[in-house]
Amino acid sequence: MLSVEELIQEALSLPSYTRVFLVEKLIESLESDIDANIQKSWNTEAKKRRNEIRNHTVEPISGEIALAQIRQILEK
């Protein structure tokens, strides 16, 4: 059996479309471990945020800007 490091190296050597497939399968395997109530809450929150953006209630910002703002807050 391969070590985790060897497995990572093997996976990284795969073509990109195969790595995408592998990632999707790994994520699917993790999703089965998620508590249904937590998943329902996240789905509700995601739909709420989507609707806020669609209704122009909030202005979306890039992840880069959001992280910069968080770093600035944490530095205080």
MOJOGI-V202008 format. One record per residue. N is the residue number from 1. RES is the residue in one small letter. SS is DSSP state (a for helix, b for strand, c for the rest). Layout:
N_RES_SS, N_RES_SS
This chain:
1_m_c, 2_l_c, 3_s_c, 4_v_a, 5_e_a, 6_e_a, 7_l_a, 8_i_a, 9_q_a, 10_e_a, 11_a_a, 12_l_a, 13_s_c, 14_l_c, 15_p_c, 16_s_a, 17_y_a, 18_t_a, 19_r_a, 20_v_a, 21_f_a, 22_l_a, 23_v_a, 24_e_a, 25_k_a, 26_l_a, 27_i_a, 28_e_a, 29_s_a, 30_l_a, 31_e_a, 32_s_c, 33_d_c, 34_i_c, 35_d_c, 36_a_a, 37_n_a, 38_i_a, 39_q_a, 40_k_a, 41_s_a, 42_w_a, 43_n_a, 44_t_a, 45_e_a, 46_a_a, 47_k_a, 48_k_a, 49_r_a, 50_r_a, 51_n_a, 52_e_a, 53_i_a, 54_r_a, 55_n_c, 56_h_c, 57_t_c, 58_v_c, 59_e_c, 60_p_c, 61_i_c, 62_s_c, 63_g_a, 64_e_a, 65_i_a, 66_a_a, 67_l_a, 68_a_a, 69_q_a, 70_i_a, 71_r_a, 72_q_a, 73_i_a, 74_l_a, 75_e_a, 76_k_c
